[in-house]
Amino acid sequence: MHLARFPRVKLCHAPTPLEFMPNLTRHLGGPQLWIKRDDCTGVATGGNKNRKLEFLMGEALAMGATHIVTQGAVQSNHVRQTAAVAAKLGLKCTALLEHRVQTNDSDYNDGGNVLMDRLMGIAIEYRPGGTDMQAAIEEVGERLKAQGEVPYVIPGGGSNATGALGYANVALELLAQANEMGLRIDRLVHATGSAGTQAGLVAGLEALNSGIRVLGIGVRNPKDRQEAAVHKLAEATAAKLGLSGGIRREAVEANCDYVGAGYGIPTEGMAEAVAMLARQEGIFLDPVYSGKGMAGLIDLIRKGAFSRDENVVFLHTGGQVGLFAYADFFTKSLA
């Protein structure tokens, strides 16, 4: 994969650490648990979206963009990171926030990511839950174009073939680290939502003939929809990379048993996972993505889905800022 062919802005503190988690491994009785710290990518407290934004913003600058338009849920990690990168590059930014989680909690509506968005001074517009958010940002893009701006519209999560290049690049980075350490990686597990992270990883690892199975723990959609979305985007990413043969359908695997009542709605398993990582390894997860992803991994370990000697890497996608939006929930769950 020759990723230097694509416009890119270097943003991330990379390579991010690949660390063994000895305490969690002992606590759960195996498998051998590792963590890829993409919560440490740098800009705006870090997170996986910075990986995608390297290629998205590279393309935006190459096109002469003056104004970035994107969208997400109210507590969107993607919006926070996009706003920060736009500020860093001297670009204007408008974000549409969807009331996807129905709540009057002021911590959720005004704290966490929203507070950081406002500190960065971006233009924020709200939309009700269930809005066609892609259509909405495209409409805003047309409005800005009529005002003389050169808009660059980024889909939710930065999840298109350009953004997914960021995680095809992580596949290269992860294998280089594992090879240097003499680490055989059997499984790579992470939270999957807008599909870009998993699609990029699958495309990259398939292209490299890595033999590493990727398991996405779903945070929003049912299994059939999630796997279909990931596979479609992985195919588009592979095509963009010029890879022949496409992506095997069986290379895309999602377990969506840990979503709970819906996107962004806390679960007991997520609360346990967040507390467990904090107490065993001093690592903070987030309540919407990595917390539910780790909850799924913990439950699968307890069900015997992995052998004791397997090396399982959990990709931490960041989002700890979101913990402050769920302060009341955690205060009660830890009581």
N, C-alpha and C positions, 0 to 999 in steps of 0.2 A: 504494500500500500504506500503510494507516494503522495502523502498528504500535503507536501509543500506546493503542490499544483494549485491549491485552493487558497484564496485570500484569507488571511488570519491575523488577528491581533493577539499578541501574547499577553495574557492576563493572569494565568494561574501560577501559584507557587507549586511548581511541579518538578520532579515527581512527588506526589503526596505519599506519606508514609504507608508502608505495608507492615503491620505489627501483629505479633502473636498475642493472643489473649489467654495467658496461663490460668488466671483465676476463674474466668468464665468456663474454660475448658474443664477444670477440676470440678467446678460447681455443678456442671451438667453431666459430668462423666464421659466426656468426649461427644463428638469427634474433636479433632484438633482445630481450634477456632482462630481465625485470623481476621483482621479488619483492614480494609483499604480506606484510608482517611480522606475521602473527598469532601469532608466537612472542613478541610484545611486548605482549600484552594485559594484563599486570600481575600479577594474583593468582597466588601460588605459582610464580613464574618465567614465567608466561604460558602461552599455548596456545589452541587453537581451542575447547576445551570451555568456557572462560569466556564465550564468545559465547552458547552454548546455555544456560549456567547463569543468565544474566541473566533469561531468560524462565521457565526451570524453577523457579528459586528465587522469582521473583515469584509464580508460581502457588502454590508451596508455602506462602509466607507468607500469601497471600490465603486459603488453605484452613486456616490456623491450625496448620500442621505444627510438631511439636516434634522430630522425629527423621527424618533423611534416610537412606534405604537405597539402595545402588547396588552395581554389580558391574563387574568387568573382569578382564583377565589379571593375573598377579602384578605385572608392571611397567606397570600401567595409568596413563596420563597423566590419563585421565578421573577415576579415583578420587582421585589427588593433588589435582587442581583442585577436585573436589567437596568433599573433606575441608577444604580451605582456605577455601572459600566458606562452608561450614557453620560453621566456627570463627569466621569474620568476622561471621556473622549470629547467633551464639549458639545454634546448633542442634546437637543430638547427631547423630552420623553412624556408621552401620555399613556396612562394605564387605565384600563377598564377593569373594575373589580366586581365580580359577581357574588351576590348574596347566596352562595351555594349552601352554606350552613345557616339555618334559620335560628338566630339567637339575638337576644337583647343584651347580652353580656358585654359590658363596656371594655373589659380586658380584650375580648375578641375583636370587637368593632373598632377600637381605637389604639390598642397596645400592640406589642410585638412588631410584626412586619409593617403594619399600617403606620405606626409611629416613625419607623425608619424611612418609609416612603415619603412621609410628610417632611421629615427633616431634610430630605434631599430636594424638596421643592418641586416634585413632578406634578403634572396635571392629573388629577384623579377624577374619573367618572364612574358612577355606580350603575349596575344593571341588576334587575331581579333574577332570582334563581330560575334556571331553565331557559335563559336567553341563548340564542345562537350566537355564541361569543366570537366565533370566527367571522361571521357576517358583520357583527357589530364593529370589530376592529377594522375591517375592510371599509366600512362606511366612514369611520373616523379618518382613515387614510385618505379617502376621496375628499372629505371636507378640508383636510389640511392641504391637500394638493391644490384645491381651489383657492386657498389663501396664500399660495406661493411657496409652500414648503415642499421639500423632497422627502416624503415619508418612506420609512422602511417598516413593514408590518411583520411582526414576529408572532407566530402562533403560541397558544398556551403551552407553557413548559419549554418553549424553544424547540418543540418537537416536529421538525421536518427533516428532510434528508441532509440539508446543510448543517443544522444543529447536531444531528446524530453523528456527524463526522467527529465531533468532540469525544464521543465514547468509542468510536473505532480507534481513535488515537490512544485512549486509555487502555484498550486491549493490547496495543504495542507496549505501552508503559508497564502494565502489570506483568506481562510475560518477561520483559527485560529484568524486572525486579526479581521475579520468581526464579529465573534462570541464574541470576547472579547469586541468589541465596541458596540455590540447590533445592528449591521448594517445588514439589509436585502438587499442583492445585487440582483437586478433584471436582469441586463444585464452587460456583460463584453465585451468591444469593444477594438480592437487593429488593427494595420496594419499587414497584412499577406502577406508574400512573398514566402520564400523557404519552408514554411509549418510547420516547426518544432515547433515554438512557439504555434501556434493554435492547432496542433495535440496533443502536450503535455498537454495543458490546457483542451482540450476536453476529453482526456483519463482520466486525473486526476479528473476532475469535475464529469464526468459520474461515475467513480469508487466510488466516495464519495457520489453519489446520491444527489448532491448539489441543483439541480433545477435551476442552473444559466445558462442562455443561453449565448453562446459565439458568437459574430459577428466579423468576420474578414473583414477589409476593404482592398481589394486587391490593390497591388501596381505594379503588372506586368501582370498576366495572366487573361484571361476571366473567368467568373464565373464557367462555367462547368469544366474547367481544374483545377482551383484552388480548388474547392470543392472536386474533385476526388483525387487530390494530398494529401489534408489534411486528407480526410477519409482513404485513403490507409495507410498513416503514423500513424494516430491515431489507426488504427487496429493493426499495427505492434507494436506500443508502448504498447497497451493493452495486446497483446500476451506476450511481454517481461515482463510485470508486472505480468503475470499469471492470468489476469482477464478473467472470463468466460463470454460467451455471446456476445463478440465483442462490437463494437460501433455502435449505431443507426445512420443510414445515415442522419436522420433529425437533429441530434445533430451538424452537420457540416453546417455552414451557412457563405457564403462569399458574400459581395456586391462589385462588381468590376466596379462600375460606375464612380470611381474617379481616375482611372489610368491616364487619359488624353492621350497625344500622345504616351506615352510609359514609360517604367521603367526609373526612374531618370530624366525624363523631367519635368520641373516645370509646375505647373498649377496656375491659379489665385486663386482657392480655397485653395490650399496649402499655397500660400503667405499670404492670409487673415488669415488662421488658425494660422500660425507661429506668425504673428504680434499680433493677438488677445490674444493668450496665454501669450506672452511676456508682453503685456500691461495690461491684466486683472489679471494675477496671477504671473508674474515674472518668468515664466517657459519657457525654450527654447525647441522647438521641432526641428526635423531635416527635410530637404527638400525631402527626398526620401521615408521614411517610416512613422514616427509618424506625420509628417506634412500632408501627404495625408490621413492618418488614421483619424486625427482630422477633416480635411476638410469634410470627409464623415460623421462623427458624427454630425458636425455642420449643414450640409445640411439636414440630416435626422431629426434633432430636428426641424428645420424650416419647414419641411414638415409634422410635427405632428406625427412622428413615435413613440414617447414616450409620456406617460402622465406626467403631472407636478410633480407627487409624486413618480415616479419611481426613484430608485437609480441606476445610471449608472456609472460603473467604467471604466475609460479609462486606459489601460495599456501602459505606456510610455516605449518604447523599446530602447530609447537612440539615439545616432547618431548625437548629436549636433555638433561634430567636422566637419560634412559635411556641415554645414552652411558656413564655410570659403571657401569651394570649389564652392559655388554659390554666392560669394560676389557681382559680377557684376549684377546678376539677382535681388538680393534684393535691391541693391543700386537704381536700376531703378524702381523697383516696389514700393518702399517707397518714391520716389521723388514726 
